Protein backbone atom coordinates (compact mmCIF):
# COMPACT_ATOMS: atom_id res chain seq x y z
CA UNK A 1 0.00 0.00 0.00
CA UNK A 2 1.33 3.43 -0.89
CA UNK A 3 0.09 6.60 0.80
CA UNK A 4 0.64 9.62 -1.45
CA UNK A 5 0.48 12.89 0.47
CA UNK A 6 1.63 16.50 0.43
CA UNK A 7 1.68 16.79 4.21
CA UNK A 8 3.57 19.88 5.37
CA UNK A 9 6.06 19.62 8.24
CA UNK A 10 3.73 21.61 10.53
CA UNK A 11 0.50 19.82 9.50
CA UNK A 12 0.18 17.72 12.64
CA UNK A 13 -3.47 16.86 12.09
CA UNK A 14 -2.94 15.23 8.68
CA UNK A 15 0.25 13.56 9.88
CA UNK A 16 -1.70 12.09 12.80
CA UNK A 17 -4.42 10.78 10.47
CA UNK A 18 -1.80 9.07 8.30
CA UNK A 19 -0.14 7.49 11.36
CA UNK A 20 -3.48 6.21 12.71
CA UNK A 21 -4.50 4.86 9.31
CA UNK A 22 -1.24 2.94 8.90
CA UNK A 23 -1.74 1.43 12.36
CA UNK A 24 -5.31 0.36 11.49
CA UNK A 25 -4.41 -1.12 8.10
CA UNK A 26 -3.53 -4.84 8.17
CA UNK A 27 -1.04 -4.38 5.34
CA UNK A 28 2.43 -2.94 4.99
CA UNK A 29 2.38 0.64 3.79
CA UNK A 30 4.81 3.33 2.78
CA UNK A 31 4.41 7.10 2.57
CA UNK A 32 5.41 9.21 -0.43
CA UNK A 33 5.43 12.95 0.26
CA UNK A 34 5.09 14.98 -2.94
CA UNK A 35 6.59 18.06 -1.30
CA UNK A 36 9.90 16.25 -1.20
CA UNK A 37 9.95 15.38 -4.90
CA UNK A 38 12.10 17.78 -6.99
CA UNK A 39 9.51 18.75 -9.63
CA UNK A 40 11.16 20.78 -12.39
CA UNK A 41 7.75 22.21 -13.25
CA UNK A 42 4.16 21.45 -14.16
CA UNK A 43 2.95 19.70 -17.32
CA UNK A 44 3.69 21.85 -20.39
CA UNK A 45 1.05 20.24 -22.61
CA UNK A 46 3.82 19.76 -25.20
CA UNK A 47 2.76 16.21 -26.19
CA UNK A 48 6.40 15.15 -26.21
CA UNK A 49 5.56 12.07 -24.15
CA UNK A 50 2.85 11.09 -26.65
CA UNK A 51 5.52 10.71 -29.32
CA UNK A 52 8.54 9.46 -27.39
CA UNK A 53 6.95 7.94 -24.27
CA UNK A 54 9.26 10.09 -22.14
CA UNK A 55 8.55 13.37 -20.37
CA UNK A 56 10.63 16.33 -21.63
CA UNK A 57 11.57 17.16 -18.04
CA UNK A 58 14.69 15.45 -16.72
CA UNK A 59 13.55 15.30 -13.08
CA UNK A 60 12.74 11.57 -13.30
CA UNK A 61 9.04 11.89 -12.48
CA UNK A 62 7.85 9.33 -15.05
CA UNK A 63 10.16 6.65 -13.60
CA UNK A 64 9.29 7.72 -10.05
CA UNK A 65 5.57 7.38 -10.84
CA UNK A 66 5.86 3.97 -12.46
CA UNK A 67 8.30 2.36 -10.02
CA UNK A 68 7.52 4.05 -6.69
CA UNK A 69 3.75 4.55 -6.84
CA UNK A 70 2.07 2.47 -9.54
CA UNK A 71 3.69 -0.78 -8.33
CA UNK A 72 1.55 -0.75 -5.16
CA UNK A 73 -1.47 -3.00 -4.58
CA UNK A 74 -3.54 -0.09 -3.30
CA UNK A 75 -3.42 3.70 -3.30
CA UNK A 76 -4.30 6.14 -0.53
CA UNK A 77 -4.22 9.89 -1.18
CA UNK A 78 -3.93 12.10 1.89
CA UNK A 79 -4.11 15.89 1.93
CA UNK A 80 -5.48 18.92 3.75
CA UNK A 81 -8.24 20.79 1.91
CA UNK A 82 -7.19 24.29 0.88
CA UNK A 83 -8.79 26.68 -1.62
CA UNK A 84 -11.38 24.01 -2.52
CA UNK A 85 -8.60 21.51 -3.34
CA UNK A 86 -5.16 21.29 -1.78
CA UNK A 87 -1.56 22.47 -2.09
CA UNK A 88 -0.27 22.97 -5.66
CA UNK A 89 2.11 20.01 -5.37
CA UNK A 90 -0.88 17.68 -5.74
CA UNK A 91 -2.08 19.49 -8.87
CA UNK A 92 1.42 19.21 -10.31
CA UNK A 93 1.41 15.49 -9.49
CA UNK A 94 -1.96 15.03 -11.21
CA UNK A 95 -0.97 16.93 -14.34
CA UNK A 96 2.43 15.31 -14.73
CA UNK A 97 0.77 11.88 -14.81
CA UNK A 98 -0.02 12.68 -18.44
CA UNK A 99 3.28 10.90 -19.15
CA UNK A 100 1.02 7.81 -19.03
CA UNK A 101 -1.16 9.32 -21.72
CA UNK A 102 -4.70 7.95 -21.53
CA UNK A 103 -3.64 4.44 -20.54
CA UNK A 104 -5.47 2.97 -17.55
CA UNK A 105 -2.37 1.21 -16.26
CA UNK A 106 -3.68 0.89 -12.68
CA UNK A 107 -7.06 -0.53 -13.67
CA UNK A 108 -8.84 -2.25 -10.78
CA UNK A 109 -6.46 -1.10 -8.04
CA UNK A 110 -8.50 0.07 -5.00
CA UNK A 111 -8.04 3.61 -3.77
CA UNK A 112 -9.03 5.64 -0.70
CA UNK A 113 -8.67 9.18 0.63
CA UNK A 114 -7.65 10.71 3.96
CA UNK A 115 -8.79 14.34 4.04
CA UNK A 116 -8.34 17.01 6.68
CA UNK A 117 -10.87 19.83 6.35
CA UNK A 118 -14.52 20.58 5.61
CA UNK A 119 -15.06 17.96 2.93
CA UNK A 120 -18.84 18.03 3.34
CA UNK A 121 -18.90 21.59 1.99
CA UNK A 122 -16.91 20.73 -1.13
CA UNK A 123 -19.28 19.16 -3.72
CA UNK A 124 -16.89 19.89 -6.59
CA UNK A 125 -14.05 18.12 -4.81
CA UNK A 126 -16.27 15.11 -4.17
CA UNK A 127 -17.05 14.98 -7.90
CA UNK A 128 -13.32 15.16 -8.74
CA UNK A 129 -12.41 12.29 -6.41
CA UNK A 130 -15.18 10.06 -7.74
CA UNK A 131 -14.45 11.00 -11.35
CA UNK A 132 -10.72 10.31 -10.96
CA UNK A 133 -11.46 6.81 -9.63
CA UNK A 134 -13.88 6.06 -12.46
CA UNK A 135 -12.11 7.60 -15.45
CA UNK A 136 -8.53 7.26 -14.26
CA UNK A 137 -8.51 3.50 -14.35
CA UNK A 138 -11.69 1.83 -13.13
CA UNK A 139 -10.41 1.96 -9.57
CA UNK A 140 -12.58 0.73 -6.72
CA UNK A 141 -13.16 3.76 -4.47
CA UNK A 142 -13.14 2.35 -0.94
CA UNK A 143 -14.17 5.66 0.59
CA UNK A 144 -13.05 8.87 2.25
CA UNK A 145 -12.12 9.40 5.90
CA UNK A 146 -12.14 12.95 7.25
CA UNK A 147 -11.58 14.75 10.55
CA UNK A 148 -15.04 16.36 10.56
CA UNK A 149 -16.57 13.99 13.12
CA UNK A 150 -15.41 10.78 14.78
CA UNK A 151 -12.03 10.70 13.06
CA UNK A 152 -10.77 7.51 14.70
CA UNK A 153 -13.92 5.60 13.73
CA UNK A 154 -13.83 6.90 10.16
CA UNK A 155 -10.19 5.92 9.74
CA UNK A 156 -10.74 2.41 11.09
CA UNK A 157 -13.80 1.90 8.87
CA UNK A 158 -11.85 3.07 5.82
CA UNK A 159 -8.91 0.80 6.61
CA UNK A 160 -11.27 -2.17 6.99
CA UNK A 161 -13.08 -1.39 3.74
CA UNK A 162 -9.83 -0.94 1.82
CA UNK A 163 -8.44 -4.21 3.20
CA UNK A 164 -11.64 -6.00 2.15
CA UNK A 165 -11.39 -4.49 -1.33
CA UNK A 166 -7.82 -5.75 -1.66
CA UNK A 167 -8.59 -9.21 -0.25
CA UNK A 168 -11.67 -9.79 -2.38
CA UNK A 169 -10.57 -7.75 -5.41
CA UNK A 170 -13.80 -5.82 -5.27
CA UNK A 171 -15.13 -3.99 -8.32
CA UNK A 172 -18.34 -2.22 -9.24
CA UNK A 173 -20.01 -1.34 -12.56
CA UNK A 174 -18.82 1.92 -14.08
CA UNK A 175 -21.07 4.90 -13.49
CA UNK A 176 -21.64 7.93 -15.74
CA UNK A 177 -18.11 9.23 -15.22
CA UNK A 178 -16.53 5.90 -16.05
CA UNK A 179 -18.64 5.08 -19.12
CA UNK A 180 -18.74 8.63 -20.52
CA UNK A 181 -15.08 9.32 -19.84
CA UNK A 182 -13.86 6.18 -21.58
CA UNK A 183 -16.07 6.81 -24.62
CA UNK A 184 -14.53 10.27 -24.99
CA UNK A 185 -11.00 8.88 -24.69
CA UNK A 186 -11.80 5.94 -26.98
CA UNK A 187 -12.90 8.26 -29.81
CA UNK A 188 -10.06 10.72 -29.18
CA UNK A 189 -7.29 8.11 -29.27
CA UNK A 190 -8.72 6.37 -32.34
CA UNK A 191 -8.66 9.63 -34.27
CA UNK A 192 -5.23 10.66 -32.94
CA UNK A 193 -3.68 7.18 -33.20
CA UNK A 194 -0.91 8.42 -35.46
CA UNK A 195 0.29 10.81 -32.75
CA UNK A 196 -0.61 8.93 -29.55
CA UNK A 197 0.93 5.64 -30.60
CA UNK A 198 1.40 4.15 -27.13
CA UNK A 199 -2.21 4.92 -26.21
CA UNK A 200 -3.43 3.42 -29.50
CA UNK A 201 -1.51 0.19 -28.93
CA UNK A 202 -2.84 -0.04 -25.36
CA UNK A 203 -6.45 0.51 -26.46
CA UNK A 204 -6.19 -2.12 -29.19
CA UNK A 205 -4.62 -4.64 -26.82
CA UNK A 206 -7.36 -4.16 -24.20
CA UNK A 207 -10.31 -4.16 -26.61
CA UNK A 208 -11.39 -0.59 -25.84
CA UNK A 209 -12.20 0.13 -29.50
CA UNK A 210 -15.75 -1.23 -29.39
CA UNK A 211 -17.16 1.48 -31.71
CA UNK A 212 -14.33 3.34 -33.45
CA UNK A 213 -14.88 6.59 -35.29
CA UNK A 214 -14.43 6.76 -39.06
CA UNK A 215 -13.15 10.29 -39.52
CA UNK A 216 -10.51 9.09 -41.98
CA UNK A 217 -9.33 12.54 -43.06
CA UNK A 218 -8.59 13.54 -39.48
CA UNK A 219 -7.00 10.17 -38.74
CA UNK A 220 -4.57 10.49 -41.68
CA UNK A 221 -3.78 14.06 -40.69
CA UNK A 222 -2.81 12.84 -37.22
CA UNK A 223 -0.74 10.01 -38.75
CA UNK A 224 1.13 12.59 -40.82
CA UNK A 225 1.74 14.74 -37.75
CA UNK A 226 2.89 11.72 -35.77
CA UNK A 227 5.23 10.66 -38.54
CA UNK A 228 6.77 14.13 -38.78
CA UNK A 229 7.20 14.45 -35.03
CA UNK A 230 8.99 11.11 -34.90
CA UNK A 231 11.86 12.81 -36.74
CA UNK A 232 14.20 14.25 -34.05
CA UNK A 233 14.98 17.44 -36.01
CA UNK A 234 11.30 18.26 -36.59
CA UNK A 235 10.43 17.28 -33.03
CA UNK A 236 13.00 19.75 -31.74
CA UNK A 237 11.72 22.50 -34.01
CA UNK A 238 8.09 21.88 -33.01
CA UNK A 239 8.90 21.87 -29.30
CA UNK A 240 6.63 24.27 -27.45
CA UNK A 241 4.31 24.83 -30.43
CA UNK A 242 1.83 22.04 -29.69
CA UNK A 243 0.11 24.20 -27.09
CA UNK A 244 -0.28 27.01 -29.63
CA UNK A 245 -1.84 24.60 -32.11
CA UNK A 246 -4.33 23.30 -29.52
CA UNK A 247 -5.39 26.81 -28.52
CA UNK A 248 -5.58 28.20 -32.09
CA UNK A 249 -9.23 27.14 -32.76
CA UNK A 250 -10.28 29.14 -29.71
CA UNK A 251 -8.09 32.17 -30.40
CA UNK A 252 -10.91 34.29 -31.84
CA UNK A 253 -13.08 33.65 -28.81
CA UNK A 254 -10.20 34.51 -26.47
CA UNK A 255 -9.42 37.74 -28.34
CA UNK A 256 -13.09 38.72 -28.34
CA UNK A 257 -13.31 38.10 -24.59
CA UNK A 258 -10.31 40.39 -24.11
CA UNK A 259 -11.94 43.11 -26.20
CA UNK A 260 -15.20 42.78 -24.24
CA UNK A 261 -13.30 43.31 -21.00
CA UNK A 262 -11.70 46.47 -22.37
CORRA-V994290 format. One record per pair of residues at least 24 apart in sequence whose ideal C-beta (glycine too) atoms are under 6 Angstrom apart, sorted by sequence separation. I is the first residue (numbers start at 1). GAP is how many residues later the second one is. D is the distance in whole Angstrom. If there is no record, write none. Layout:
I;GAP;D
I;GAP;D
//
This chain:
191;24;6
140;25;5
1;26;5
3;26;6
187;26;5
119;27;5
191;27;5
195;27;5
1;28;4
2;28;6
3;28;5
4;28;5
5;28;6
6;28;5
111;28;5
191;28;6
194;28;4
6;29;5
115;29;6
194;29;3
2;30;6
107;30;5
109;30;6
110;30;4
112;30;4
140;30;5
192;30;5
195;30;6
106;31;5
107;31;5
112;31;6
113;31;4
114;31;5
115;31;5
116;31;5
140;31;6
195;31;4
110;32;5
194;32;4
104;33;4
61;35;5
70;36;6
74;36;5
75;36;4
76;36;5
77;36;5
78;36;4
80;36;4
81;36;3
62;37;4
80;37;6
135;42;6
134;43;4
55;44;5
134;44;4
112;46;6
131;46;4
135;46;3
42;50;5
49;50;5
112;50;5
43;52;4
110;52;6
39;53;5
42;53;5
43;53;5
35;54;5
34;55;4
43;55;5
110;55;4
110;56;6
34;59;5
18;60;5
14;66;5
2;67;6
11;69;6
2;70;4
1;71;6
1;73;5
3;73;4
4;73;5
5;73;4
6;73;5
3;75;6
6;81;5
6;83;5
102;83;5
6;84;5
102;87;6
74;92;5
21;93;6
101;95;6
103;96;6
17;97;5
101;97;6
102;97;5
101;98;4
103;99;4
14;102;5
13;103;5
24;131;6
24;132;5
21;134;5
25;134;4
20;135;5
24;135;4
26;137;5
21;138;6
50;145;6
53;145;6
50;146;5
51;178;5
47;195;5
46;196;5
45;198;5
//
